[in-house]
Amino acid sequence: MRGTAEYLLRRAGLSLLFVAVAATVVFGIVHFGVADPADATAATPEERSSLAEKKSTFGLDRPIPVQYVDYMVSMFRFDFGETWADRDEAVAEQRTSVNSLVEQRLGRTAWLWLWTGLLALPLTVVGVVAARYTDDGRDTGVLGKALPAFLLAATFETVFFNLGQLLLGLDWRPFLAPTPSSITRPLPVGDLGTTDGVLLATKLAIPPALALAVPLAGTLAFLWSRGLASAADRSFVDAARAKGLHGGLVRLKHVLPVGAVPVLVVAGELAAALVGMTMLVEVVFSLEGLGSLLYISVVRNDYTTLQASAFVFVVVVAAVDWLGAAGHSLLGGDPARRRRGVWGGSATTGHDGSVSDGGPVSDGGPVSDGGPVSDGGVDTGGGLRPRRHVDSIRLAVRATPRPALVWAGAGAVLVLLQFGALVDTLSAFVPGIDLAGVVPRLLDRRLVPNAGYRLPRGGWAGTAFGLSPAAAWLLRVGLVYAYAAAVALWLRHGYRLLRDVYRPATWHGGGAFLARLRAHRAARVGGAVVAVLLVAAVFAPALGTVPADRTFMHSSLDGTQGEIDGSGTVDYLDTESGTVESAAVSLTITRTRSTSLGSVGPGQYDEFGQFHPFGTTYFGTDLFTEMLFGLRSYLFVATVVLLTAGLLVLLAGALALQLGRPTAAGIDGAAGLLGLFPTIPFLFLTVAWFHPALSTLSTQFQVVGVLFGLLAWPRLWRTVKPLLTEVDGRAWVDAGAAFGQPRSRTVVRELRPVGGVLVAYGLVAAGGAIAGTAGLSYLGHLSVGAPHGAFEWGGLLWRGQNFMLTSAGHTFVFPAVGLVCLLAAIQALAAGIRDAATADRPGETSSAGEVGGLTS
């Protein structure tokens, strides 16, 4: 009991440290941004003349250290002062007291969270039951985690208010309490003392709470089902049954509580993710809660309200994290083991599924397919370095060169066919080189053109082989994917050649891992979808139905504003005169917009004879081509996230293994602090506050990717650390060092399971970054030059949600379905990699890594 109390006191101190660090970060972003925290509010000469007086009133003219001390003291005293922004009348009424404003908004958010929990609980139970009675329960919750909260909120906002059009007259507006105007309105928590007030507040909270509950329940269902599976195999369950206890009583009294440990371990991370989702959902539904207050305070540059709302959210996250630690202390065993971790990190984990402080640890998998192996040579016993696998493969290729030469020649042919694309890519990333379009390539729009016009007597001119634009475009799509399939078969043949002909006798090559991955049904489907979308992103210029310069997104990553080249002309058949006419590109785009008044739907031709597979956008551009270039933006962000988080984890692992326990303890502490940061609010605050310095969208995506990676690496580290500890303590590591093998090289060579885990949860983090990027773009804060610009799918969703139930509904449906399919495919592929890497240890899992996909 005394040990548990000491542990909880220590965790309370660390929670206070986290609150102080997070508050300091907010202060630093606000006061060390591009501009003074007050300058943006001076929009008119009159306001600029009174700015100095306002700064003096709010203490902004004092030295920064003095401001920081006053800020920290006032925050921890919960004395938030007055609001800064007073140009809006609604805010001006409350500007004398931030405390009253925060108190009112926090009540609405608390009511929303209450209903989120009430709705998430039955959904979680359904997911747990489904995991128990399905053949592959490991995949439960993939779809739920792939549904971003902001996307569900945008959908529910329209669906619930228009149920009468969708469900045979079932109208949501008179249900429980009449809401004749709109369901997007502030929650009336001040009227909870009356029956009508409770009914109205409940009704208004159900749609946004459901949007929060679905992705949250997907993660909870997976964690709880894995925890129950681990607890059911524990020795005390067999002991309880041996004493004659009923099976149902054993599950209720022993298995169910212990099965909740994975959820309790990451309670703080779940709360941080919920904070980010809440901010987006409250903005969509105009609930005027604490999340929307944080958002509007950033937009208005109301720095006092911003600091107060962010501080309250941080306190909530810290409190939930401490409560999770308290629950874990009651269910997780000896607190002496938990104290080994600096921030609840995993100390040790047994192969029987027992849980240490970092939660159920998994994702290690077998160290190799055949146990500990040497590195490819025979030990001479004299301290000589054994032969490496690379040397063995090189000797085998020299002995049998023909298969390798044939394979390399086929690869050279494939590269030459698209050598122009490689040169264009090099030109984009290397300064001073401009060879774009100089070197030809096989898969180009000019190979199979689909831009033509109908002839007066029938048929088409200007297209490949006289085909219709739709048929010509489909032919080009077939050629692109045929080339991609040839590359995939070439890589597969190369692996089989290495495995069957040139593989050293002591190298297993991950064959068992790949076999398990191929047998994973969800991974096969997810991998296929990811491959299709990856090819679409890489070959976007060739797959697009219109040239890139006729879209807003073509310059989104390297320009300051999306531009369309409207100077060109389009030939088309004028049906009235029966003659071929020419029209400017700008005119064709203006006259083919998809709105509620008229639209060009999926698979239709516009009046100028242009084919649109997904229809046109609100702007009149081709939706399919816009989505292709938006997919490129997501690929860019995901790559930055994977590189940033992966490199940080590997660097932390190398430092921990080489420098010992004190360094590992410091890394644990840093990971514990960063892991509790609410990702979306901090990203939004950083991007919005430093927006003047982010001159191009590519710079914004780089910053967003790095920040996502920085906030994702703590979860990856908590997943990988137990595996590093396990490898570091194995006997053959010391044995290799005794024979002259460098310790670092031996450790790195034996980290195969770490690689699988890192890839799996790196993909989860990349999926969360994609969802978060779409959410920020949906709010209009990842576009340069215009709010809610159509630079990627989030902007398309914002424009299309107003036409969801009209003839232009495709402008919302296709980006929404595409985003869900992308995220679900990433989640399924990550689940397959994780399960393939941990097949020998099914009772162990990493709770922290699973939260990485919950950001928006």
ZAMARGU-4260 file (C-alpha; in steps of 0.2 Angstrom, whole numbers, plus 5000, padded with zeros to 4 digits):
<rodrens>
0) 5000/5000/5000 | 5014/5012/5004 | 5023/5008/4988 | 5007/5012/4978 | 5005/5029/4987
5) 5023/5033/4983 | 5020/5029/4965 | 5004/5039/4964 | 5012/5054/4972 | 5027/5053/4960
10) 5015/5052/4945 | 5006/5067/4952 | 5022/5077/4952 | 5026/5072/4935 | 5008/5077/4929
15) 5011/5094/4937 | 5028/5095/4927 | 5019/5091/4911 | 5006/5105/4914 | 5020/5117/4917
20) 5030/5112/4901 | 5014/5112/4891 | 5010/5129/4897 | 5027/5135/4894 | 5026/5129/4876
25) 5010/5139/4873 | 5018/5154/4881 | 5033/5152/4869 | 5022/5150/4853 | 5012/5165/4857
30) 5026/5177/4863 | 5040/5171/4851 | 5029/5170/4835 | 5031/5179/4819 | 5022/5195/4826
35) 5018/5202/4843 | 5003/5194/4851 | 4994/5210/4850 | 4998/5217/4833 | 4986/5207/4823
40) 4971/5214/4832 | 4976/5232/4826 | 4966/5232/4810 | 4962/5250/4809 | 4971/5266/4812
45) 4960/5269/4827 | 4965/5252/4835 | 4983/5255/4831 | 4983/5271/4840 | 4976/5263/4856
50) 4987/5247/4854 | 5001/5254/4866 | 4988/5258/4879 | 4981/5240/4878 | 4998/5233/4879
55) 5002/5242/4894 | 4985/5237/4902 | 4988/5219/4899 | 5007/5220/4903 | 5014/5216/4886
60) 5026/5230/4887 | 5036/5222/4902 | 5051/5211/4900 | 5047/5193/4894 | 5054/5184/4910
65) 5042/5195/4920 | 5027/5191/4909 | 5032/5173/4910 | 5032/5172/4929 | 5015/5182/4930
70) 5008/5170/4917 | 5013/5154/4926 | 5007/5160/4943 | 4990/5166/4936 | 4988/5150/4926
75) 4991/5139/4942 | 4980/5150/4952 | 4966/5148/4938 | 4966/5167/4937 | 4965/5170/4919
80) 4962/5189/4918 | 4952/5197/4905 | 4950/5194/4886 | 4961/5203/4874 | 4950/5204/4858
85) 4935/5216/4859 | 4931/5219/4841 | 4917/5206/4841 | 4901/5211/4851 | 4899/5193/4857
90) 4916/5192/4864 | 4915/5210/4871 | 4901/5206/4883 | 4912/5193/4891 | 4929/5201/4890
95) 4930/5207/4908 | 4932/5189/4914 | 4940/5175/4905 | 4936/5163/4920 | 4917/5165/4917
100) 4919/5162/4899 | 4930/5147/4902 | 4918/5140/4915 | 4903/5142/4904 | 4912/5134/4889
105) 4919/5120/4899 | 4901/5115/4905 | 4896/5112/4887 | 4911/5102/4883 | 4909/5092/4899
110) 4891/5088/4893 | 4897/5083/4876 | 4910/5072/4884 | 4898/5064/4895 | 4887/5059/4880
115) 4903/5053/4871 | 4906/5041/4884 | 4889/5035/4885 | 4888/5032/4867 | 4906/5025/4866
120) 4903/5012/4879 | 4890/5001/4870 | 4900/5003/4853 | 4915/4997/4862 | 4906/4982/4869
125) 4900/4978/4852 | 4918/4978/4846 | 4924/4967/4860 | 4910/4954/4857 | 4914/4955/4838
130) 4932/4951/4842 | 4927/4937/4852 | 4916/4928/4840 | 4925/4932/4823 | 4939/4922/4815
135) 4951/4936/4815 | 4947/4947/4830 | 4963/4956/4829 | 4956/4967/4815 | 4941/4974/4826
140) 4940/4992/4826 | 4950/4996/4810 | 4935/5004/4801 | 4930/5014/4817 | 4948/5021/4818
145) 4948/5026/4800 | 4933/5037/4802 | 4940/5055/4806 | 4929/5064/4819 | 4928/5080/4809
150) 4922/5070/4794 | 4908/5061/4804 | 4903/5078/4811 | 4902/5086/4794 | 4891/5071/4789
155) 4880/5070/4804 | 4877/5089/4803 | 4868/5087/4787 | 4861/5069/4789 | 4853/5072/4806
160) 4845/5088/4801 | 4838/5080/4785 | 4832/5063/4791 | 4815/5067/4784 | 4822/5066/4767
165) 4832/5050/4770 | 4822/5039/4782 | 4804/5040/4775 | 4799/5055/4785 | 4808/5052/4801
170) 4811/5070/4806 | 4825/5074/4819 | 4819/5091/4822 | 4804/5088/4833 | 4812/5073/4842
175) 4814/5075/4861 | 4813/5094/4860 | 4809/5105/4845 | 4823/5112/4836 | 4815/5121/4821
180) 4831/5131/4815 | 4846/5120/4816 | 4855/5107/4826 | 4871/5117/4825 | 4869/5128/4840
185) 4877/5130/4858 | 4872/5117/4870 | 4860/5124/4883 | 4869/5118/4898 | 4862/5132/4908
190) 4845/5125/4907 | 4849/5107/4914 | 4838/5111/4929 | 4823/5108/4919 | 4816/5093/4910
195) 4815/5102/4893 | 4832/5109/4895 | 4839/5092/4898 | 4830/5085/4883 | 4836/5099/4872
200) 4854/5098/4878 | 4854/5079/4875 | 4847/5080/4858 | 4859/5093/4852 | 4874/5083/4860
205) 4870/5066/4852 | 4876/5070/4834 | 4893/5078/4839 | 4895/5065/4853 | 4892/5051/4841
210) 4905/5058/4829 | 4918/5058/4844 | 4912/5041/4850 | 4914/5031/4834 | 4933/5033/4832
215) 4936/5032/4850 | 4926/5016/4852 | 4936/5008/4838 | 4952/5010/4848 | 4945/5005/4864
220) 4937/4990/4857 | 4954/4984/4850 | 4963/4988/4866 | 4950/4980/4878 | 4949/4964/4867
225) 4967/4962/4867 | 4968/4965/4886 | 4954/4952/4889 | 4963/4939/4878 | 4979/4942/4888
230) 4970/4941/4905 | 4961/4925/4900 | 4977/4916/4898 | 4984/4922/4915 | 4987/4909/4929
235) 4975/4917/4942 | 4961/4913/4930 | 4965/4895/4930 | 4967/4895/4949 | 4950/4903/4951
240) 4942/4890/4940 | 4951/4876/4949 | 4943/4883/4965 | 4926/4880/4958 | 4921/4898/4953
245) 4908/4899/4939 | 4916/4904/4922 | 4905/4920/4921 | 4910/4926/4938 | 4928/4923/4934
250) 4927/4934/4919 | 4917/4947/4928 | 4928/4948/4943 | 4945/4944/4937 | 4946/4945/4918
255) 4936/4960/4914 | 4945/4972/4926 | 4963/4966/4921 | 4957/4967/4903 | 4955/4986/4905
260) 4973/4988/4909 | 4978/4993/4891 | 4965/5006/4891 | 4971/5013/4908 | 4989/5013/4903
265) 4985/5026/4888 | 4971/5035/4897 | 4981/5051/4895 | 4985/5049/4877 | 4967/5045/4874
270) 4962/5061/4883 | 4974/5071/4872 | 4967/5064/4856 | 4949/5067/4862 | 4954/5085/4865
275) 4959/5087/4847 | 4944/5079/4840 | 4933/5089/4852 | 4940/5105/4845 | 4936/5101/4827
280) 4919/5094/4831 | 4913/5109/4841 | 4918/5120/4827 | 4908/5110/4815 | 4892/5110/4826
285) 4895/5128/4833 | 4893/5121/4850 | 4902/5135/4858 | 4912/5124/4870 | 4930/5125/4876
290) 4937/5117/4860 | 4928/5130/4849 | 4934/5144/4861 | 4952/5138/4859 | 4949/5139/4840
295) 4941/5156/4839 | 4954/5163/4851 | 4968/5158/4840 | 4959/5165/4825 | 4955/5182/4834
300) 4973/5182/4841 | 4965/5183/4858 | 4980/5177/4867 | 4973/5178/4885 | 4958/5167/4881
305) 4969/5156/4871 | 4982/5153/4885 | 4967/5149/4897 | 4958/5137/4886 | 4974/5128/4882
310) 4979/5127/4900 | 4962/5120/4905 | 4963/5106/4892 | 4981/5102/4897 | 4975/5100/4915
315) 4961/5089/4910 | 4973/5078/4900 | 4985/5077/4915 | 4971/5073/4927 | 4965/5059/4916
320) 4982/5052/4914 | 4984/5052/4933 | 4968/5043/4936 | 4973/5030/4923 | 4989/5027/4933
325) 4979/5026/4949 | 4967/5013/4941 | 4983/5004/4934 | 4990/5004/4951 | 4975/4994/4958
330) 4976/4981/4944 | 4994/4981/4937 | 5003/4972/4951 | 5018/4977/4961 | 5021/4996/4961
335) 5040/4992/4963 | 5040/4986/4946 | 5031/5001/4939 | 5043/5013/4947 | 5057/5007/4936
340) 5049/5017/4922 | 5052/5036/4923 | 5035/5040/4915 | 5025/5024/4916 | 5037/5017/4903
345) 5038/4998/4902 | 5049/4991/4914 | 5048/4972/4910 | 5035/4961/4902 | 5034/4943/4903
350) 5029/4931/4889 | 5014/4926/4899 | 5005/4942/4895 | 5009/4951/4912 | 5008/4969/4911
355) 5021/4982/4917 | 5020/5000/4918 | 5021/5004/4900 | 5006/4994/4897 | 5005/4977/4888
360) 5020/4977/4877 | 5020/4969/4861 | 5025/4970/4844 | 5041/4962/4846 | 5039/4946/4837
365) 5052/4933/4836 | 5069/4940/4835 | 5073/4929/4820 | 5064/4915/4811 | 5075/4902/4817
370) 5082/4909/4833 | 5098/4918/4837 | 5109/4916/4822 | 5127/4922/4817 | 5129/4935/4804
375) 5133/4924/4790 | 5150/4916/4792 | 5159/4904/4803 | 5168/4910/4818 | 5186/4906/4818
380) 5188/4907/4836 | 5202/4920/4834 | 5193/4935/4836 | 5191/4938/4817 | 5175/4946/4811
385) 5164/4934/4803 | 5158/4936/4785 | 5144/4947/4782 | 5128/4943/4773 | 5132/4956/4759
390) 5149/4947/4756 | 5141/4930/4755 | 5128/4937/4742 | 5142/4945/4732 | 5152/4929/4731
395) 5136/4919/4726 | 5132/4932/4712 | 5150/4930/4705 | 5148/4911/4705 | 5131/4912/4696
400) 5130/4929/4687 | 5117/4925/4674 | 5100/4926/4684 | 5106/4942/4692 | 5111/4950/4675
405) 5094/4945/4668 | 5085/4953/4682 | 5096/4969/4682 | 5093/4971/4664 | 5074/4970/4666
410) 5076/4983/4679 | 5086/4994/4668 | 5072/4993/4654 | 5059/4998/4667 | 5069/5012/4673
415) 5073/5019/4655 | 5054/5018/4651 | 5051/5031/4664 | 5068/5039/4665 | 5060/5056/4661
420) 5050/5055/4677 | 5065/5052/4687 | 5074/5067/4679 | 5058/5078/4683 | 5059/5072/4701
425) 5077/5076/4703 | 5074/5094/4695 | 5060/5097/4708 | 5072/5093/4723 | 5089/5099/4717
430) 5091/5118/4716 | 5098/5125/4700 | 5092/5110/4689 | 5078/5113/4678 | 5075/5098/4666
435) 5057/5096/4668 | 5049/5089/4653 | 5066/5088/4643 | 5068/5069/4644 | 5053/5060/4637
440) 5044/5046/4646 | 5033/5032/4641 | 5018/5035/4652 | 5014/5052/4647 | 4998/5061/4643
445) 5004/5063/4625 | 5006/5044/4623 | 4987/5041/4624 | 4978/5058/4623 | 4961/5059/4629
450) 4958/5078/4625 | 4948/5079/4609 | 4931/5084/4602 | 4916/5076/4594 | 4915/5077/4575
455) 4899/5083/4567 | 4897/5067/4558 | 4901/5056/4573 | 4917/5050/4581 | 4930/5059/4590
460) 4946/5069/4584 | 4961/5073/4594 | 4960/5057/4605 | 4971/5041/4604 | 4965/5030/4590
465) 4949/5040/4588 | 4942/5033/4604 | 4930/5043/4615 | 4939/5053/4629 | 4932/5041/4642
470) 4939/5026/4633 | 4956/5034/4630 | 4958/5039/4648 | 4954/5021/4653 | 4967/5015/4641
475) 4980/5026/4649 | 4975/5021/4666 | 4977/5003/4661 | 4994/5006/4654 | 5000/5015/4670
480) 4994/5001/4681 | 5001/4988/4669 | 5018/4996/4671 | 5016/4997/4690 | 5012/4978/4690
485) 5027/4975/4680 | 5038/4984/4693 | 5030/4974/4707 | 5033/4957/4698 | 5051/4963/4695
490) 5053/4966/4713 | 5045/4950/4718 | 5056/4940/4706 | 5071/4949/4713 | 5066/4943/4731
495) 5063/4925/4726 | 5080/4926/4716 | 5089/4931/4732 | 5079/4919/4743 | 5081/4903/4732
500) 5098/4906/4723 | 5109/4919/4732 | 5103/4918/4750 | 5117/4913/4763 | 5113/4897/4773
505) 5112/4907/4789 | 5100/4920/4783 | 5082/4918/4785 | 5077/4934/4776 | 5060/4936/4785
510) 5052/4922/4775 | 5040/4917/4790 | 5036/4935/4793 | 5031/4938/4775 | 5021/4921/4775
515) 5011/4927/4790 | 5008/4944/4782 | 5002/4936/4766 | 4990/4925/4776 | 4982/4941/4785
520) 4966/4945/4776 | 4965/4963/4781 | 4983/4966/4777 | 4980/4959/4759 | 4966/4970/4756
525) 4974/4985/4764 | 4990/4983/4756 | 4981/4982/4739 | 4972/4998/4742 | 4988/5007/4748
530) 4997/5001/4732 | 4983/5007/4721 | 4983/5024/4729 | 5002/5025/4729 | 5003/5022/4711
535) 4989/5035/4708 | 4999/5048/4718 | 5015/5044/4709 | 5008/5044/4692 | 4995/5058/4695
540) 5001/5069/4680 | 4998/5054/4668 | 4982/5048/4676 | 4973/5065/4677 | 4959/5067/4665
545) 4964/5085/4662 | 4982/5093/4662 | 4989/5098/4678 | 4989/5116/4675 | 4970/5116/4674
550) 4968/5111/4692 | 4970/5122/4708 | 4981/5109/4716 | 4995/5107/4703 | 5005/5121/4711
555) 5000/5118/4729 | 5016/5111/4735 | 5028/5124/4726 | 5017/5139/4723 | 5011/5153/4735
560) 4993/5151/4728 | 4984/5138/4717 | 4983/5145/4699 | 4975/5139/4684 | 4981/5142/4666
565) 4966/5149/4658 | 4974/5156/4643 | 4973/5139/4633 | 4958/5134/4622 | 4947/5119/4621
570) 4939/5113/4605 | 4921/5107/4606 | 4906/5103/4595 | 4893/5116/4597 | 4877/5106/4596
575) 4866/5120/4591 | 4876/5125/4576 | 4884/5108/4572 | 4901/5116/4570 | 4917/5114/4580
580) 4921/5129/4591 | 4935/5135/4603 | 4932/5141/4620 | 4945/5148/4633 | 4949/5136/4647
585) 4944/5149/4660 | 4926/5149/4652 | 4925/5130/4652 | 4929/5130/4671 | 4917/5144/4675
590) 4903/5135/4666 | 4905/5118/4672 | 4904/5121/4691 | 4895/5108/4702 | 4883/5117/4714
595) 4865/5114/4719 | 4859/5123/4704 | 4867/5112/4692 | 4882/5100/4691 | 4893/5088/4681
600) 4891/5072/4689 | 4902/5056/4690 | 4906/5048/4673 | 4898/5063/4663 | 4904/5074/4649
605) 4902/5093/4651 | 4895/5104/4638 | 4913/5105/4630 | 4915/5087/4628 | 4927/5084/4642
610) 4925/5068/4652 | 4925/5069/4671 | 4926/5052/4680 | 4921/5059/4697 | 4912/5075/4690
615) 4918/5093/4693 | 4921/5103/4709 | 4913/5118/4716 | 4926/5128/4706 | 4922/5119/4690
620) 4939/5109/4689 | 4940/5090/4687 | 4937/5082/4704 | 4947/5066/4700 | 4962/5076/4695
625) 4961/5087/4710 | 4960/5072/4721 | 4975/5064/4713 | 4986/5079/4717 | 4978/5080/4734
630) 4984/5062/4737 | 5002/5068/4732 | 5001/5080/4746 | 4996/5067/4759 | 5010/5056/4753
635) 5022/5070/4756 | 5015/5073/4774 | 5016/5054/4777 | 5034/5053/4771 | 5039/5067/4782
640) 5030/5060/4797 | 5038/5042/4795 | 5055/5049/4793 | 5054/5061/4807 | 5047/5049/4820
645) 5057/5034/4814 | 5073/5043/4815 | 5069/5050/4832 | 5065/5032/4838 | 5081/5025/4831
650) 5091/5039/4838 | 5083/5037/4855 | 5086/5018/4854 | 5104/5020/4849 | 5108/5032/4863
655) 5099/5021/4876 | 5108/5006/4871 | 5125/5014/4871 | 5124/5026/4885 | 5114/5015/4898
660) 5100/5017/4910 | 5102/5036/4914 | 5100/5041/4896 | 5085/5029/4894 | 5077/5037/4909
665) 5079/5054/4902 | 5072/5049/4885 | 5057/5041/4894 | 5054/5057/4903 | 5054/5067/4887
670) 5043/5054/4878 | 5031/5055/4893 | 5029/5074/4892 | 5027/5075/4873 | 5015/5060/4872
675) 5002/5069/4882 | 5002/5084/4871 | 4985/5086/4862 | 4991/5085/4844 | 4978/5095/4834
680) 4977/5110/4845 | 4996/5112/4846 | 4998/5110/4828 | 4984/5122/4824 | 4991/5135/4836
685) 5008/5133/4828 | 5003/5134/4810 | 4991/5148/4813 | 5003/5159/4824 | 5018/5156/4812
690) 5007/5157/4796 | 5016/5173/4789 | 5032/5164/4789 | 5025/5149/4780 | 5025/5157/4763
695) 5021/5141/4753 | 5010/5126/4756 | 5025/5115/4754 | 5033/5124/4769 | 5017/5121/4779
700) 5016/5103/4775 | 5034/5101/4780 | 5031/5110/4797 | 5015/5099/4799 | 5024/5083/4795
705) 5039/5087/4807 | 5027/5092/4821 | 5016/5076/4819 | 5032/5066/4819 | 5039/5074/4834
710) 5022/5071/4843 | 5021/5053/4837 | 5038/5047/4842 | 5034/5045/4860 | 5021/5032/4856
715) 5033/5023/4845 | 5047/5024/4858 | 5035/5017/4871 | 5032/5002/4859 | 5050/4999/4854
720) 5058/5002/4871 | 5054/4985/4878 | 5061/4976/4863 | 5077/4986/4864 | 5078/4981/4882
725) 5075/4963/4878 | 5088/4962/4864 | 5101/4972/4875 | 5100/4959/4889 | 5102/4944/4877
730) 5117/4933/4879 | 5123/4933/4861 | 5125/4952/4862 | 5138/4950/4875 | 5145/4935/4866
735) 5147/4945/4850 | 5157/4958/4859 | 5168/4945/4867 | 5173/4940/4849 | 5177/4957/4844
740) 5161/4961/4836 | 5156/4980/4840 | 5141/4980/4852 | 5131/4992/4842 | 5133/4982/4826
745) 5127/4966/4835 | 5112/4975/4843 | 5107/4983/4826 | 5108/4966/4817 | 5096/4958/4830
750) 5083/4971/4829 | 5071/4963/4816 | 5056/4963/4827 | 5059/4982/4831 | 5059/4985/4813
755) 5042/4977/4810 | 5034/4986/4825 | 5042/5003/4820 | 5034/5001/4802 | 5017/4996/4808
760) 5015/5010/4821 | 5024/5022/4810 | 5010/5018/4797 | 4997/5021/4811 | 5005/5038/4815
765) 5006/5043/4796 | 4987/5039/4795 | 4984/5050/4810 | 4994/5064/4802 | 4984/5062/4786
770) 4968/5064/4795 | 4974/5078/4805 | 4980/5087/4789 | 4963/5085/4781 | 4955/5092/4797
775) 4966/5107/4797 | 4963/5110/4779 | 4945/5108/4782 | 4945/5122/4794 | 4955/5132/4781
780) 4972/5134/4789 | 4982/5124/4777 | 4979/5134/4761 | 4989/5149/4755 | 4980/5164/4747
785) 4962/5160/4750 | 4953/5152/4765 | 4947/5134/4762 | 4957/5133/4746 | 4955/5117/4736
790) 4973/5111/4739 | 4969/5094/4746 | 4954/5084/4751 | 4950/5093/4767 | 4947/5109/4757
795) 4936/5099/4745 | 4926/5092/4759 | 4923/5109/4766 | 4916/5115/4749 | 4906/5100/4746
800) 4897/5098/4762 | 4885/5111/4758 | 4879/5101/4743 | 4879/5084/4751 | 4861/5080/4748
805) 4860/5089/4731 | 4864/5084/4713 | 4882/5090/4717 | 4884/5078/4732 | 4898/5070/4723
810) 4909/5084/4728 | 4908/5078/4746 | 4905/5060/4744 | 4921/5056/4733 | 4933/5065/4744
815) 4925/5058/4760 | 4925/5040/4753 | 4943/5042/4747 | 4949/5048/4764 | 4941/5034/4773
820) 4947/5021/4761 | 4965/5028/4763 | 4965/5028/4782 | 4956/5011/4783 | 4969/5003/4771
825) 4983/5010/4781 | 4976/5004/4797 | 4973/4987/4790 | 4990/4985/4783 | 4998/4991/4799
830) 4987/4978/4809 | 4994/4965/4797 | 5012/4970/4799 | 5009/4971/4818 | 5001/4954/4819
835) 5014/4946/4808 | 5028/4953/4819 | 5020/4947/4835 | 5013/4930/4830 | 5024/4921/4843
840) 5018/4933/4857 | 4999/4936/4854 | 4996/4941/4872 | 5006/4956/4871 | 5002/4972/4863
845) 5007/4990/4863 | 4993/5002/4869 | 5003/5018/4865 | 5005/5014/4847 | 4987/5011/4844
850) 4982/5029/4849 | 4993/5036/4835 | 4979/5036/4823 | 4967/5046/4834 | 4970/5064/4830
855) 4955/5071/4821
</rodrens>
